[in-house]
Amino acid sequence: MKLLLSLFVGLGLFGCTPELNWRVHREPDTNWQVSFPAKPVSVKRTIALADPPNSTIELQLWAANVNEVRYTIGHARWLGEQRDPSGQELLAKYLESAMLSNIAAYQKAFDSSSSRALAPPTGDVTVRPLLKAVGTITLNPKQGPVDAQMWMQTHVRADDVVEAIVLGPADAFSDEAAEQFISSFKPRL
């Protein structure tokens, strides 16, 4: 889980833009598109998991930062033997748990009632309820943790998991921008 946090911190080192400048970003290799509020950067890592034993995932993140708020698409897939659909659901739950841990979440809610925030299922895609959480993040080690807010929408596909995440300081977080980002996500091109 600390590796996931370090990936998000690493993405945070890239420059911020003061305004939202929405642009459609397509990833044909991983078969999705979304509207980012600034130009995204990408990192990819391989992560060994303790459970299930000897499990490895490949995690790639695309993120744009605006006023310390990160708009991120995460793409995860199992490496090695092919996993069944229940394995994809396990991976989705692991990623959600890791993000909640990263922000030391003390409040969370699942919102399955917002039709604008939930992308419709297409084909073999299962859309998990929109996860909204509050917690704390440390943006500057000298200043300590600040209140944080996170929205996360997870799409479980036959071969992988793709998630749209908005995470940032509570005082800079915009529900409208988070909803625009998450609702613009299309799990299939």
C-alpha positions in Angstrom: 0.0 0.0 0.0 2.9 2.3 0.6 3.9 1.8 -3.0 0.5 3.1 -4.1 1.0 6.1 -1.9 4.5 6.7 -3.3 3.1 6.6 -6.9 0.5 9.2 -6.0 3.1 11.4 -4.3 5.4 11.0 -7.3 2.7 12.1 -9.6 2.2 15.1 -7.4 5.7 16.4 -8.1 4.7 17.3 -11.6 3.7 20.9 -12.1 0.2 22.3 -11.3 -1.9 24.6 -13.4 -4.1 27.2 -11.8 -7.2 26.6 -13.9 -9.1 23.6 -15.2 -8.4 23.1 -18.9 -10.5 20.1 -19.8 -9.2 17.8 -22.6 -10.2 14.4 -23.8 -7.5 11.7 -23.3 -7.8 8.3 -25.0 -5.7 5.3 -24.1 -6.1 2.7 -27.0 -3.7 0.2 -25.4 -5.9 0.0 -22.2 -9.1 0.8 -24.0 -10.6 3.8 -22.1 -11.0 7.6 -22.4 -11.6 10.5 -19.9 -11.6 14.3 -19.8 -8.6 15.5 -17.7 -8.6 19.0 -16.3 -4.9 19.4 -17.4 -2.3 17.5 -19.3 -1.8 14.1 -17.6 1.5 12.3 -16.9 1.9 8.6 -16.6 3.8 6.1 -14.4 3.8 2.3 -14.4 4.9 -0.1 -11.7 4.8 -3.8 -10.9 3.6 -4.6 -7.4 3.9 -7.9 -5.5 1.0 -8.7 -3.3 1.0 -10.7 -0.1 -2.6 -12.0 -0.7 -3.2 -14.0 -2.6 0.3 -15.5 -2.2 2.7 -15.0 -5.0 0.4 -12.5 -6.8 1.8 -9.7 -8.9 -0.1 -6.8 -10.5 0.9 -4.2 -13.1 -0.4 -0.8 -12.1 -0.3 2.2 -14.5 -1.5 5.7 -13.4 -2.3 8.7 -15.5 -2.7 11.9 -13.5 -3.2 15.6 -13.8 -2.8 18.0 -10.9 -4.7 21.2 -10.4 -4.3 23.2 -7.2 -2.9 20.1 -5.4 -6.0 18.0 -6.4 -5.1 14.9 -8.4 -7.3 13.6 -11.1 -6.1 10.1 -11.8 -7.0 7.0 -13.9 -5.5 3.8 -12.5 -5.2 0.7 -14.7 -4.4 -2.6 -12.9 -4.1 -6.1 -14.2 -2.8 -9.4 -12.8 0.5 -10.6 -14.2 1.1 -14.3 -14.7 -1.7 -16.8 -14.8 -5.1 -15.6 -16.1 -7.5 -14.8 -13.3 -11.2 -15.5 -13.3 -13.8 -12.6 -12.9 -13.8 -13.1 -9.1 -10.1 -12.4 -9.1 -10.8 -9.0 -10.8 -13.3 -8.2 -8.1 -10.7 -9.1 -5.5 -8.2 -6.7 -7.2 -10.9 -3.9 -7.2 -11.5 -4.3 -3.5 -7.7 -4.3 -2.8 -7.2 -1.1 -4.8 -10.1 0.6 -3.0 -8.8 -0.5 0.4 -5.3 0.8 -0.5 -6.7 4.2 -1.4 -8.7 4.4 1.8 -5.6 3.5 3.8 -3.5 6.1 1.9 -5.7 8.9 3.1 -6.3 7.4 6.6 -10.0 7.5 5.8 -12.2 8.1 8.8 -15.5 8.4 6.8 -16.6 6.7 3.7 -19.8 6.3 1.8 -20.9 4.5 -1.4 -23.1 6.5 -3.6 -25.0 4.4 -6.2 -27.8 6.9 -6.6 -26.1 9.5 -8.6 -26.8 8.8 -12.3 -24.4 11.5 -13.4 -21.5 10.2 -11.4 -22.0 6.6 -12.4 -21.0 5.6 -15.9 -23.3 3.0 -17.4 -22.1 -0.5 -17.6 -21.1 -1.5 -21.1 -20.5 -5.1 -22.2 -18.3 -7.0 -19.7 -17.8 -4.0 -17.4 -19.1 -3.9 -13.9 -19.3 -0.5 -12.3 -18.8 -0.4 -8.5 -20.7 2.3 -6.6 -19.0 5.6 -6.4 -16.8 5.7 -3.2 -16.6 9.1 -1.4 -14.2 9.3 1.5 -12.6 11.9 3.8 -9.4 11.5 5.6 -6.0 13.2 5.7 -3.0 13.5 3.4 0.4 15.0 3.8 1.3 17.4 1.0 4.3 19.0 2.8 6.1 17.0 5.5 7.0 20.3 7.3 3.3 21.2 7.6 1.9 17.9 8.5 -1.4 16.3 7.4 -4.3 18.2 6.0 -8.0 17.3 5.6 -8.5 15.4 2.4 -11.4 14.3 0.2 -11.5 11.5 -2.3 -14.0 10.2 -4.9 -13.3 6.9 -6.6 -15.2 5.0 -9.3 -14.0 1.5 -10.0 -14.7 -0.4 -13.3 -14.1 -4.1 -13.2 -13.6 -5.5 -16.7 -13.0 -9.1 -17.8 -9.2 -8.7 -17.9 -8.4 -5.7 -15.7 -9.6 -3.0 -13.3 -9.7 0.7 -14.2 -10.5 3.4 -11.7 -11.2 7.1 -11.8 -9.9 8.9 -8.7 -10.1 12.5 -7.6 -8.0 13.2 -4.4 -6.9 16.4 -2.8 -7.1 18.8 0.1 -10.6 19.3 1.3 -10.3 23.1 0.9 -9.3 22.8 -2.8 -11.6 19.9 -3.7 -14.5 20.7 -6.0 -17.5 18.3 -6.1 -18.4 19.7 -9.5 -15.0 19.1 -11.0 -14.8 15.6 -9.4 -18.2 14.7 -10.9 -17.2 16.0 -14.3 -14.0 14.0 -14.3 -15.6 10.8 -13.1 -18.7 11.0 -15.3 -16.5 11.6 -18.4 -14.8 8.3 -17.9 -15.6 5.7 -20.6 -14.4 2.2 -19.9 -14.4 1.2 -23.5 -13.4 3.2 -26.6 
